[in-house]
Amino acid sequence: MDIKKILFRTSSIDVEKALPDALVLCSKDGKIQWVNDAAAEIFETSKMHLLTSKISDFIENPINLILSSITQHKPVITKFISREAYFDMTAKEIDEGYVLDFRDAVVPVSNSDEFANSEKLNKNTFLLKLSNDLKSPIQSIVGFSQAMADGLGGNLTEQQEKYIKIINKNSVELMYFIDKLLELSKTESCIEEPEKRMFDILSLVHSIVKYNEQIFTDKEVKIDIKTEVNFNKTITNDEEVIKSIIQNILEVILKAIDMGEVEITLSNPDDEFIASKSLMPGSYTLITITSDSLLLSENDLECMFDPYKIVNSSNRKNVLRAMILASVKNLVQSINGIVWVESKILKNTTFNFLIPN
């Protein structure tokens, strides 16, 4: 098999620049057909062993990641099964199967557009690898400061108790910020593929509301769940992803308000509405979450889902909100849906997301 002839037929992989990388040619079912020396090095095994294996023996969710790279025309992060290692993988479909180009996530590429994408992927991989290093010290500060505030370290003076509570409050907020930063990094990296199964979405919404019940009560926020007549509550999608989407939107709302009403509405939009959103025909569920107390301006909406843009704007104080909503957008897109926000001046703000059933 002349691998160079095969590679020359691909439009996204430059042979001369790609050959120093780890290259793998596999069939459509994942059987490895050819590898170069660099592939044997990063997979930490012999070429002969690779040629008697499938790509799924070495990396998680390979076929889904391959298809994701092909459809998005960009690298995706791959995680090795046998060890804590991540690589950028670019996939190209050919008649013989797939050509896979693996590159260490810290190595830059020359093309400017690819470099921008790779740079973001590199930073995300870096953060994910260091998640424990980032969180463990802060968890200790949260735990010990709370213990001291509860008197487990002995009696405190009134001033000492005041300072300890400030330390605890700020460290809890910092932990939340880091959790959301890591969540954004994870959703941008496409490490996990959706796991679709059938479930009752109305029951899911009720369980999420129940989970946040104490916060609603403390903030004097009334919550109402509505469905249209003949609503189809049974859908096939990734339940955990949808749960995370709804929870994040509720967190954005609850962090911004102290009272008022929040309404969650579930419906099955008609074909005309679906077509107006430039989606393929089919069965969809529309979930809208409306707050009558969260009032946004046009300036707020401009950077709503873009923390990288908002951090350089006058609206920088809302960077945490933009981080959370960027994760929401990534999650919605991962299950082939769309999300948008509508705000009526001095009336209400509505978060909408439309997902296939």
Wavefront OBJ file of the C-alpha trace (Angstrom):
o trace
v 0.000 0.000 0.000
v 1.447 3.370 -1.031
v 0.409 5.630 1.837
v 1.847 8.750 0.165
v -0.432 8.279 -2.840
v -3.400 7.938 -0.522
v -2.398 11.002 1.504
v -1.853 13.068 -1.629
v -5.532 12.531 -2.465
v -6.596 14.234 0.773
v -7.181 17.960 0.750
v -6.834 18.672 4.479
v -3.545 16.910 5.275
v -0.270 18.137 3.773
v 1.915 15.051 3.287
v 5.287 16.693 3.924
v 4.013 18.457 7.039
v 1.958 15.522 8.257
v 4.498 12.708 7.996
v 6.459 13.824 11.116
v 3.149 13.479 12.994
v 1.628 10.160 14.041
v -0.396 8.890 11.076
v -2.884 6.043 11.114
v -4.931 4.651 8.236
v -7.929 2.632 9.441
v -10.930 1.034 7.768
v -14.494 2.268 8.274
v -14.960 -0.256 11.099
v -11.816 0.983 12.863
v -9.366 -1.775 11.860
v -5.870 -0.282 11.620
v -4.405 -0.764 8.115
v -1.183 1.277 8.209
v 0.817 3.357 10.710
v 4.081 5.268 10.692
v 6.879 5.128 13.277
v 5.555 8.183 15.148
v 2.231 6.413 15.689
v 3.996 3.454 17.312
v 5.753 5.924 19.624
v 2.655 7.791 20.836
v 0.609 4.578 21.153
v 3.580 3.087 23.061
v 3.509 -0.246 21.235
v 4.950 -1.914 18.138
v 3.760 -1.275 14.601
v 3.004 -5.001 14.280
v 0.711 -4.840 17.330
v -1.056 -1.798 15.921
v -1.672 -3.576 12.606
v -3.493 -6.373 14.436
v -5.656 -3.967 16.457
v -8.532 -1.547 16.124
v -8.274 2.176 16.846
v -10.917 1.669 19.578
v -8.334 -0.435 21.478
v -6.330 2.741 22.115
v -8.609 5.811 22.235
v -12.083 6.486 23.617
v -15.081 6.911 21.269
v -12.900 6.906 18.121
v -15.571 6.642 15.414
v -17.683 9.456 16.921
v -14.592 11.658 17.243
v -13.507 10.844 13.674
v -16.919 11.839 12.307
v -16.892 14.976 14.472
v -13.498 16.040 13.081
v -14.636 15.372 9.507
v -17.925 17.280 9.789
v -16.439 20.223 11.726
v -13.258 20.396 9.598
v -11.067 20.836 12.654
v -9.042 18.823 15.191
v -10.714 17.120 18.135
v -9.186 16.058 21.437
v -8.690 12.303 21.808
v -8.118 10.595 25.150
v -6.110 7.404 25.419
v -7.671 4.435 27.224
v -4.561 3.012 28.850
v -3.129 6.233 30.261
v -3.853 9.899 30.956
v -2.799 11.265 27.578
v -4.511 13.606 25.142
v -3.760 14.324 21.476
v -5.233 16.529 18.768
v -6.645 14.323 16.004
v -7.519 15.484 12.493
v -9.490 12.969 10.427
v -10.011 12.742 6.671
v -12.349 10.279 4.949
v -11.032 8.397 1.906
v -12.179 5.330 -0.051
v -10.011 3.004 2.051
v -11.425 4.376 5.319
v -10.020 7.212 7.402
v -6.615 8.900 7.580
v -5.953 10.035 11.166
v -3.292 12.613 11.987
v -2.351 12.672 15.705
v -0.423 15.577 17.138
v 0.579 16.289 20.703
v -1.811 18.909 22.043
v 1.043 21.266 22.958
v 2.519 21.412 19.421
v 1.350 24.421 17.320
v 0.506 24.216 13.625
v 1.485 26.638 10.886
v -1.838 27.528 9.252
v -3.266 30.622 10.953
v -6.876 29.364 11.154
v -5.747 25.960 12.392
v -3.426 27.665 14.866
v -6.335 29.618 16.361
v -8.349 26.430 16.813
v -5.336 24.466 18.062
v -4.404 27.191 20.531
v -7.865 27.020 22.102
v -7.716 23.223 22.182
v -4.243 23.340 23.754
v -5.406 25.664 26.525
v -8.460 23.495 27.175
v -6.370 20.331 27.364
v -3.924 22.085 29.685
v -6.730 23.163 32.034
v -8.384 19.745 32.034
v -5.112 18.017 32.856
v -4.554 20.436 35.763
v -8.118 20.355 37.101
v -7.145 18.575 40.328
v -4.179 20.898 40.847
v -6.479 23.903 40.451
v -9.319 22.637 42.640
v -7.613 20.795 45.490
v -5.996 23.852 47.205
v -9.236 25.831 46.988
v -11.262 22.896 48.324
v -8.917 22.853 51.307
v -9.431 26.574 51.887
v -13.220 26.141 51.655
v -13.210 23.157 54.019
v -10.854 24.545 56.675
v -12.397 28.025 56.663
v -15.873 26.520 57.095
v -14.581 24.321 59.927
v -13.041 27.339 61.657
v -16.253 29.333 61.194
v -18.125 26.418 62.825
v -15.765 26.603 65.814
v -13.927 23.311 65.226
v -10.558 25.053 65.611
v -11.471 26.805 68.832
v -13.245 30.016 69.739
v -12.725 33.007 67.459
v -12.977 36.674 68.222
v -15.750 38.575 66.489
v -13.249 40.113 64.058
v -11.583 36.752 63.327
v -14.983 35.167 62.631
v -15.791 38.006 60.237
v -12.551 37.490 58.307
v -12.969 33.702 58.188
v -16.468 34.096 56.714
v -15.102 36.455 54.056
v -12.357 33.926 53.184
v -14.933 31.120 53.000
v -17.356 33.133 50.858
v -14.663 34.227 48.398
v -13.118 30.757 48.135
v -16.550 29.207 47.442
v -17.093 31.761 44.669
v -13.619 31.065 43.261
v -14.319 27.313 43.300
v -17.554 27.905 41.378
v -15.698 30.060 38.825
v -13.047 27.369 38.298
v -15.714 24.659 37.956
v -17.414 26.678 35.219
v -14.092 27.428 33.506
v -13.278 23.703 33.437
v -16.781 22.920 32.210
v -16.312 25.386 29.349
v -12.953 23.809 28.495
v -14.521 20.348 28.498
v -17.440 21.341 26.239
v -15.065 23.068 23.801
v -12.763 20.054 23.589
v -15.392 17.574 22.288
v -13.902 14.849 24.520
v -17.258 13.193 25.213
v -19.863 12.191 22.656
v -23.617 12.336 23.445
v -25.149 9.123 24.784
v -28.702 9.014 23.478
v -31.494 7.087 25.166
v -35.236 7.406 25.664
v -36.448 9.342 28.712
v -39.257 11.555 30.044
v -38.128 15.150 29.631
v -40.991 16.545 31.736
v -39.915 14.374 34.677
v -36.345 15.567 34.159
v -37.419 19.226 34.363
v -39.371 18.552 37.565
v -36.329 16.832 39.121
v -34.080 19.811 38.268
v -36.578 22.236 39.800
v -36.767 20.034 42.914
v -32.960 20.094 43.173
v -33.013 23.936 43.176
v -36.090 24.222 45.402
v -34.262 25.657 48.423
v -32.633 28.401 46.324
v -36.012 29.335 44.832
v -37.455 29.515 48.351
v -34.566 31.542 49.803
v -34.734 34.037 46.933
v -38.540 34.243 46.945
v -38.687 33.141 43.339
v -41.842 31.422 42.134
v -41.272 28.625 39.615
v -43.907 27.406 37.154
v -43.666 24.526 34.646
v -45.994 24.488 31.640
v -46.518 22.220 28.637
v -48.550 22.704 25.496
v -51.573 20.512 24.795
v -50.572 17.045 23.478
v -46.921 17.648 24.336
v -44.748 14.600 23.577
v -42.764 14.233 26.801
v -40.834 11.119 25.745
v -37.730 11.921 23.693
v -34.510 10.180 22.652
v -31.445 12.265 23.408
v -28.651 12.686 25.947
v -30.422 13.156 29.287
v -27.301 14.294 31.168
v -26.459 16.930 28.563
v -30.004 18.345 28.651
v -29.940 18.298 32.452
v -26.709 20.297 32.432
v -28.143 22.795 29.922
v -31.241 23.496 32.028
v -29.293 23.622 35.295
v -26.779 26.112 33.883
v -29.514 28.399 32.544
v -31.284 28.342 35.914
v -27.991 29.158 37.654
v -27.501 32.178 35.364
v -30.982 33.417 36.243
v -30.803 32.694 39.980
v -27.433 34.408 40.349
v -28.883 37.589 38.844
v -32.235 37.899 40.657
v -33.519 37.951 44.243
v -37.265 37.619 43.609
v -39.829 37.276 40.859
v -41.108 34.447 38.670
v -39.408 31.876 36.467
v -41.470 29.960 33.927
v -40.315 26.820 32.109
v -42.379 25.905 29.049
v -42.062 22.749 26.955
v -43.585 22.434 23.497
v -43.286 20.655 20.150
v -42.867 23.373 17.471
v -44.428 22.945 14.033
v -42.543 22.463 10.767
v -42.762 26.164 9.870
v -41.049 27.201 13.110
v -38.338 24.567 12.669
v -37.704 25.718 9.094
v -37.425 29.328 10.312
v -34.481 28.225 12.474
v -32.734 26.615 9.465
v -32.978 23.123 10.956
v -33.613 19.851 9.165
v -37.284 18.704 9.210
v -38.135 16.354 12.040
v -39.468 16.075 15.594
v -38.130 18.667 18.051
v -38.669 19.860 21.604
v -38.558 23.570 22.406
v -37.720 24.518 25.984
v -38.081 28.139 27.050
v -37.026 29.479 30.445
v -38.359 32.965 31.175
v -37.535 35.308 34.048
v -39.562 38.464 34.702
v -36.775 39.872 36.913
v -33.721 39.342 34.700
v -33.747 42.350 32.389
v -31.015 42.598 29.750
v -29.910 45.371 27.420
v -28.727 45.082 23.811
v -25.177 45.439 25.123
v -25.749 42.415 27.378
v -27.059 40.306 24.493
v -24.132 41.142 22.204
v -21.593 39.022 24.102
v -24.035 36.652 25.784
v -22.381 33.432 24.633
v -18.821 34.675 24.069
v -16.568 34.993 27.157
v -13.506 35.636 24.942
v -15.172 38.709 23.475
v -16.753 39.983 26.672
v -13.484 39.941 28.633
v -12.213 42.788 26.431
v -15.435 44.800 26.594
v -16.960 47.232 29.071
v -19.306 44.402 30.064
v -16.473 42.382 31.624
v -18.283 41.952 34.951
v -20.523 39.417 33.216
v -17.687 37.131 32.085
v -18.853 34.311 34.404
v -22.333 34.434 32.883
v -20.823 34.360 29.390
v -18.675 31.342 30.368
v -21.711 29.427 31.610
v -23.777 30.290 28.535
v -20.893 29.415 26.204
v -20.926 25.952 27.804
v -24.685 25.845 27.278
v -24.242 26.706 23.607
v -21.562 24.034 23.151
v -23.736 21.420 24.860
v -26.793 22.311 22.770
v -24.750 22.125 19.588
v -23.314 18.744 20.653
v -26.846 17.283 20.456
v -27.598 19.082 17.150
v -29.774 21.807 18.646
v -29.726 25.597 18.748
v -29.994 28.143 21.570
v -30.858 31.841 21.622
v -31.953 34.581 24.028
v -34.804 37.068 23.677
v -35.208 40.104 25.912
v -38.221 42.407 26.128
v -37.302 45.785 27.562
v -38.575 46.228 31.132
v -40.585 43.002 30.860
v -38.644 39.717 30.794
v -35.781 37.655 29.378
v -36.276 34.242 27.767
v -33.674 31.556 27.112
v -34.729 29.217 24.302
v -33.195 25.966 23.174
v -34.494 23.682 20.453
v -33.355 20.062 20.391
v -34.209 17.037 18.222
v -36.289 14.222 19.689
l 1 2 3 4 5 6 7 8 9 10 11 12 13 14 15 16 17 18 19 20 21 22 23 24 25 26 27 28 29 30 31 32 33 34 35 36 37 38 39 40 41 42 43 44 45 46 47 48 49 50 51 52 53 54 55 56 57 58 59 60 61 62 63 64 65 66 67 68 69 70 71 72 73 74 75 76 77 78 79 80 81 82 83 84 85 86 87 88 89 90 91 92 93 94 95 96 97 98 99 100 101 102 103 104 105 106 107 108 109 110 111 112 113 114 115 116 117 118 119 120 121 122 123 124 125 126 127 128 129 130 131 132 133 134 135 136 137 138 139 140 141 142 143 144 145 146 147 148 149 150 151 152 153 154 155 156 157 158 159 160 161 162 163 164 165 166 167 168 169 170 171 172 173 174 175 176 177 178 179 180 181 182 183 184 185 186 187 188 189 190 191 192 193 194 195 196 197 198 199 200 201 202 203 204 205 206 207 208 209 210 211 212 213 214 215 216 217 218 219 220 221 222 223 224 225 226 227 228 229 230 231 232 233 234 235 236 237 238 239 240 241 242 243 244 245 246 247 248 249 250 251 252 253 254 255 256 257 258 259 260 261 262 263 264 265 266 267 268 269 270 271 272 273 274 275 276 277 278 279 280 281 282 283 284 285 286 287 288 289 290 291 292 293 294 295 296 297 298 299 300 301 302 303 304 305 306 307 308 309 310 311 312 313 314 315 316 317 318 319 320 321 322 323 324 325 326 327 328 329 330 331 332 333 334 335 336 337 338 339 340 341 342 343 344 345 346 347 348 349 350 351 352 353 354 355 356 357
